[in-house]
Amino acid sequence: MTPFVLIHSFFICVAFIVSFPILFGTKGTKRHKLLGWIFTSSMLVSVIATFFIPSFGHFSPIHLLSVLVLFWLINGVLAARFKKGNWRYTHAMSMGSAYIAIIIAGIGVLVRYSFTPVNYINGYIASGITALIVIPLMVQRIKKYKIVHLSFPPA
């Protein structure tokens, strides 16, 4: 196990734990902002560490998820920072997508190493099924903002 796996694992756990009070607490408070910065920083360190974790040679489909999470983190922070246009929706969708990425990748890892340590396909299938279940639930929760588009950079 490389040090990058340990760094990735530690910071992804921090982000996952911090995400609960962010998701279910009052939005816009000092606590929300502080925990949001901890979440974003942890995710950023974790994402950067993934690029140094070899899989299938060097890069694999999971590294595409890392690129997407990096985009979502930047988009979410910019939306909240500049508060232009539909920033609440953009921020919620971007950060929510980063959170869902934790769940999808986590399910994939659990399935991959629980059932057949050598068979990576089961992990990708489980991640796909999880995405089909979790993403509609997140979109339903975000619809309360009644805003219909996502933009980058925030309009």
C-alpha positions as CSV (number, residue, x, y, z in Angstrom):
1,M,0.0,0.0,0.0
2,T,1.5,3.3,-1.1
3,P,1.4,6.5,1.1
4,F,-1.0,8.0,-1.5
5,V,-3.6,5.3,-0.7
6,L,-3.3,6.2,3.0
7,I,-3.6,9.9,2.3
8,H,-6.5,9.4,0.0
9,S,-8.3,7.1,2.5
10,F,-7.8,9.4,5.5
11,F,-9.0,12.6,3.7
12,I,-11.9,10.9,2.0
13,C,-13.1,9.7,5.5
14,V,-12.8,13.2,6.9
15,A,-14.8,14.5,4.0
16,F,-17.5,11.8,4.4
17,I,-17.8,12.5,8.1
18,V,-18.0,16.2,7.8
19,S,-20.5,16.0,5.0
20,F,-23.4,14.9,7.3
21,P,-23.8,18.2,9.3
22,I,-23.3,20.1,6.0
23,L,-26.1,18.2,4.2
24,F,-28.5,18.2,7.1
25,G,-27.7,21.4,8.9
26,T,-28.7,25.0,8.3
27,K,-27.2,26.4,5.1
28,G,-25.2,29.6,5.0
29,T,-24.2,29.7,8.7
30,K,-20.6,30.1,9.9
31,R,-20.6,26.4,10.9
32,H,-21.8,25.4,7.4
33,K,-19.1,27.5,5.8
34,L,-16.3,26.2,8.0
35,L,-17.3,22.6,7.5
36,G,-17.7,23.3,3.8
37,W,-14.1,24.4,3.6
38,I,-13.0,21.3,5.5
39,F,-15.0,19.1,3.1
40,T,-13.6,20.9,0.1
41,S,-10.0,20.8,1.3
42,S,-10.2,17.2,2.3
43,M,-11.8,16.2,-1.1
44,L,-9.1,18.2,-2.9
45,V,-6.2,16.5,-1.1
46,S,-8.0,13.1,-1.7
47,V,-8.5,13.8,-5.4
48,I,-4.9,14.9,-6.0
49,A,-3.7,11.7,-4.2
50,T,-5.8,9.5,-6.5
51,F,-3.7,10.5,-9.5
52,F,-0.7,8.9,-7.8
53,I,-2.5,5.6,-7.1
54,P,-1.9,3.2,-10.0
55,S,-4.8,1.1,-11.3
56,F,-4.9,-0.9,-14.5
57,G,-1.4,0.3,-15.4
58,H,-1.7,3.9,-14.3
59,F,-5.0,5.5,-15.2
60,S,-8.4,3.8,-15.1
61,P,-12.1,4.8,-15.2
62,I,-12.0,5.8,-11.6
63,H,-9.5,8.5,-12.4
64,L,-12.2,10.1,-14.7
65,L,-14.3,10.4,-11.6
66,S,-11.4,12.2,-9.9
67,V,-11.3,14.7,-12.7
68,L,-15.1,15.2,-12.4
69,V,-14.9,15.7,-8.7
70,L,-12.1,18.3,-9.2
71,F,-14.4,20.2,-11.6
72,W,-17.4,19.9,-9.2
73,L,-15.3,21.2,-6.3
74,I,-14.1,24.2,-8.2
75,N,-17.5,24.9,-9.7
76,G,-19.2,24.7,-6.3
77,V,-16.7,27.0,-4.5
78,L,-16.8,29.6,-7.3
79,A,-20.6,29.6,-7.2
80,A,-20.8,30.2,-3.5
81,R,-17.9,32.7,-3.6
82,F,-19.3,35.0,-6.3
83,K,-23.1,34.4,-5.8
84,K,-24.1,35.3,-9.4
85,G,-27.0,33.9,-11.3
86,N,-28.3,30.6,-10.0
87,W,-25.5,30.1,-7.6
88,R,-27.5,28.2,-5.0
89,Y,-28.4,25.5,-7.5
90,T,-24.9,25.4,-9.0
91,H,-23.3,25.1,-5.6
92,A,-25.8,22.5,-4.4
93,M,-25.4,20.4,-7.5
94,S,-21.7,20.6,-7.6
95,M,-21.0,19.8,-4.0
96,G,-23.8,17.2,-4.0
97,S,-22.2,15.5,-7.0
98,A,-18.8,15.5,-5.2
99,Y,-20.5,13.9,-2.2
100,I,-22.3,11.3,-4.4
101,A,-18.9,10.5,-5.9
102,I,-17.7,9.4,-2.4
103,I,-20.7,7.1,-2.1
104,I,-20.3,5.6,-5.6
105,A,-16.6,5.0,-5.3
106,G,-17.0,3.7,-1.8
107,I,-19.6,1.2,-2.8
108,G,-17.4,0.1,-5.7
109,V,-14.4,-0.4,-3.4
110,L,-16.5,-2.3,-0.8
111,V,-18.0,-4.7,-3.5
112,R,-14.7,-5.1,-5.3
113,Y,-12.8,-6.1,-2.2
114,S,-15.6,-7.9,-0.3
115,F,-16.8,-10.4,-2.9
116,T,-13.9,-11.0,-5.4
117,P,-10.7,-9.2,-4.7
118,V,-9.4,-9.8,-8.2
119,N,-12.6,-9.0,-10.1
120,Y,-12.8,-5.2,-10.7
121,I,-16.0,-5.5,-12.8
122,N,-18.2,-6.2,-9.8
123,G,-17.1,-2.9,-8.3
124,Y,-17.9,-0.9,-11.4
125,I,-21.3,-2.6,-11.7
126,A,-22.1,-1.8,-8.0
127,S,-21.0,1.8,-8.5
128,G,-23.2,2.1,-11.6
129,I,-26.3,0.7,-9.7
130,T,-25.6,3.0,-6.8
131,A,-25.4,6.0,-9.1
132,L,-28.8,5.1,-10.7
133,I,-30.3,5.0,-7.2
134,V,-28.6,7.9,-5.4
135,I,-28.5,10.6,-8.2
136,P,-32.3,10.8,-8.6
137,L,-32.6,11.1,-4.8
138,M,-30.1,14.0,-4.8
139,V,-31.8,15.7,-7.7
140,Q,-35.2,15.4,-6.0
141,R,-33.7,17.1,-2.8
142,I,-32.2,19.9,-4.9
143,K,-35.4,20.6,-6.8
144,K,-36.6,22.7,-3.9
145,Y,-34.4,25.5,-5.2
146,K,-36.6,25.6,-8.3
147,I,-33.7,26.6,-10.6
148,V,-33.2,24.8,-13.9
149,H,-29.6,25.0,-15.1
150,L,-26.0,24.4,-14.1
151,S,-23.3,26.8,-15.4
152,F,-19.6,27.0,-15.3
153,P,-18.2,29.5,-14.5
154,P,-21.2,30.7,-12.5
155,A,-23.2,33.2,-14.5
